[in-house]
Amino acid sequence: MKPKKIQYSITEKITLKIKAMASEINREMAIENKMDDYEKIDLYNPKKIQALSSHYYKILELVGEDPTREGLEKTPERVAKAMQYLTHGYDIDPSEILRSAMFKEDYKQMVIVKDIEIYSMCEHHMLPFIGKAHVAYIPNGQIVGLSKIPRVVDAFARRLQVQERLTTQIKECIQEALNPLGVAVVIEAHHLCMMMRGIQKQNSVTTTSDFTGAFLTEKTRAEFIHLLGSRLH
């Protein structure tokens, strides 16, 4: 006797398809994002994708589009996945990233990682702001793996943000985890909320900075700013 074939509704079929896709995506991301001693996995939550997709479907209708036409048929799901990725920083502990690669070292000079690309989302209009972060610290008995600093920047950037808070969060995270003699963070960014709408100024750059410890002294801060402007590579 043949087993009875299960009949699924269209909604159930879509849900099953999304779950299968999410499982495969999660497997691939687990492999792709495996780190030294810290594992960052970007998870697509099927329930959230389904919920977000339904809202984006409605948004397309509200702006006057036809969500069922060929070019937009899968757009709600694509945007839902994109939004989950763009905000995956909420699921990451930046302090744990630093703690996973801390090493004892008697080095007390400035360590700078500059020109770290930033891609974030302004929380006021949910439009991107993009730019670069420059991060420095002066060790106090411990150093951290250099790749971890850009990962910390990314963990905070991949959230709904304002540039000012992003700058401070990076500084405080490094200060608390490493307890260095000082931390300096400078961010330069272009905000699409100023370029695509509103004032529509295409060439304006917003610069923010925050400092602790030794970087509060004029001499150390001046050295940091000088090195930012130097092209040694």
C-alpha positions in Angstrom: 0.0 0.0 0.0 1.4 3.3 -1.0 1.8 5.9 1.7 -0.7 8.7 1.5 0.7 11.8 -0.2 0.7 14.9 2.1 -1.0 17.9 0.6 0.5 21.2 1.5 -1.0 24.7 1.2 1.0 27.4 -0.7 2.0 29.0 2.6 3.2 25.7 4.0 5.2 25.0 0.8 6.9 28.4 1.1 7.7 27.8 4.7 9.2 24.4 4.0 11.3 25.9 1.2 12.5 28.7 3.4 13.5 26.3 6.1 15.5 24.1 3.7 17.3 27.2 2.2 18.0 28.5 5.7 19.5 25.2 6.8 21.8 25.1 3.8 22.8 28.8 4.2 23.6 28.3 7.9 25.8 25.3 7.0 27.7 27.3 4.4 28.1 30.3 6.7 29.4 28.1 9.6 32.2 26.9 7.3 32.9 30.3 5.8 33.0 32.2 9.0 35.0 29.8 11.2 37.7 31.8 13.0 40.8 31.0 15.1 39.2 30.5 18.5 36.0 32.4 18.0 33.2 31.2 15.7 30.9 33.8 14.1 27.9 32.3 12.4 25.3 34.4 10.6 22.0 32.6 11.0 18.9 33.2 8.8 16.0 32.6 11.1 13.2 31.1 9.0 10.4 32.5 11.1 11.9 36.0 11.0 12.4 35.7 7.2 8.8 34.7 6.7 7.5 37.5 8.9 9.8 40.2 7.4 9.0 39.0 3.9 5.3 39.5 4.5 5.9 43.1 5.6 8.2 43.9 2.6 5.5 42.4 0.3 3.1 44.9 1.8 5.6 47.7 1.5 6.0 47.0 -2.2 2.2 47.3 -2.6 2.1 50.5 -0.6 4.8 52.2 -2.8 2.7 51.4 -5.9 4.4 48.2 -7.1 3.1 44.8 -8.1 4.9 42.3 -5.8 3.8 39.4 -8.0 5.5 40.5 -11.2 8.6 38.6 -12.3 11.3 41.0 -11.2 9.8 41.4 -7.7 8.5 37.9 -7.1 11.4 37.0 -4.7 12.3 40.5 -3.6 10.5 40.4 -0.2 12.5 37.2 0.8 15.8 38.7 -0.6 15.3 41.9 1.4 14.4 40.0 4.5 17.6 38.0 4.3 19.6 41.2 3.5 18.2 42.9 6.5 19.0 40.0 8.8 22.6 40.1 7.5 22.9 43.9 7.8 21.9 43.7 11.4 23.6 40.5 12.5 25.8 42.4 14.9 23.1 42.2 17.5 23.9 38.5 17.8 27.6 39.0 18.3 29.5 39.7 21.5 32.4 42.0 20.5 34.1 41.5 23.9 34.3 37.8 23.3 35.9 38.4 19.9 38.8 40.2 21.7 39.0 37.7 24.6 39.4 34.9 22.0 42.8 36.2 20.9 44.6 38.0 23.8 48.3 37.4 24.3 50.8 38.6 27.0 53.4 40.9 25.5 55.7 43.5 26.9 55.0 46.1 24.2 54.0 49.6 25.2 54.0 51.5 21.9 51.1 52.5 19.7 49.3 49.8 17.7 47.1 51.2 14.9 44.7 49.5 12.5 43.5 52.1 10.0 41.3 52.2 7.0 38.9 49.6 8.3 35.9 49.6 6.0 32.5 50.4 7.7 29.1 49.5 6.3 26.3 50.4 8.7 22.7 51.5 8.8 21.5 54.9 10.1 18.8 54.3 12.7 16.9 57.5 11.7 16.1 56.6 8.1 17.5 53.1 7.8 19.8 54.1 5.0 23.4 53.1 4.8 26.4 55.1 5.9 29.8 53.9 4.7 33.3 54.9 5.5 36.5 54.0 7.4 37.5 53.5 11.0 40.9 54.1 12.4 41.6 52.4 15.7 44.7 52.6 17.9 45.6 51.3 21.4 48.7 51.3 23.6 49.1 47.8 25.2 49.4 47.4 28.9 50.8 43.8 29.1 48.5 42.3 26.6 48.0 42.6 22.8 45.2 41.3 20.7 45.2 39.5 17.3 45.1 42.2 14.7 42.1 40.8 12.8 40.0 41.0 15.9 39.9 44.8 15.9 38.2 45.0 12.4 35.8 42.2 13.6 34.8 44.3 16.6 34.2 47.3 14.4 32.0 45.2 12.2 30.1 43.7 15.1 29.0 47.2 16.2 28.5 48.5 12.7 26.2 45.7 11.7 23.4 47.2 13.8 21.1 50.2 13.5 23.5 53.0 14.5 24.5 56.6 14.7 28.1 57.3 13.9 28.7 59.0 17.3 27.6 56.0 19.3 29.4 53.6 17.0 32.7 55.4 17.7 32.2 55.3 21.5 31.1 51.6 21.5 34.3 50.5 19.7 36.4 52.6 22.1 34.7 51.3 25.3 34.8 47.6 24.2 38.6 47.7 23.6 39.2 49.6 26.8 37.2 47.2 28.9 38.5 44.0 27.3 42.2 44.8 27.1 42.6 47.5 29.8 45.3 49.2 27.6 47.1 52.5 28.4 44.8 54.2 26.0 42.4 53.8 23.0 41.7 56.1 20.1 39.0 55.7 17.5 38.3 58.0 14.5 35.5 57.3 12.0 35.0 59.1 8.7 31.8 58.3 6.8 29.4 59.3 4.0 25.8 59.1 5.0 23.3 58.3 2.3 20.5 59.9 4.3 22.3 63.2 3.5 23.2 62.2 -0.1 20.0 60.6 -1.5 17.4 62.7 0.4 17.1 65.8 2.6 20.0 68.2 2.1 21.4 66.1 -0.8 25.0 67.0 -0.3 27.2 64.5 -2.2 30.6 65.3 -0.9 30.2 65.9 2.8 32.1 63.6 5.2 31.2 63.2 8.9 34.2 62.6 11.2 33.8 61.5 14.8 36.5 60.6 17.4 36.8 59.3 20.9 39.9 58.8 23.2 40.9 57.3 26.5 44.0 57.3 28.7 47.2 58.3 27.0 45.4 59.5 24.0 43.9 62.3 26.0 47.3 64.0 26.1 48.1 66.3 23.3 51.4 64.7 22.4 50.1 61.1 22.0 47.0 62.3 20.2 49.1 64.4 17.8 51.3 61.3 17.0 48.2 59.3 16.3 46.8 61.9 14.0 50.2 62.2 12.2 50.4 58.5 11.7 46.8 58.4 10.3 47.9 60.9 7.6 51.2 59.0 6.8 51.3 56.6 3.8 53.9 54.1 4.9 52.7 51.3 2.7 
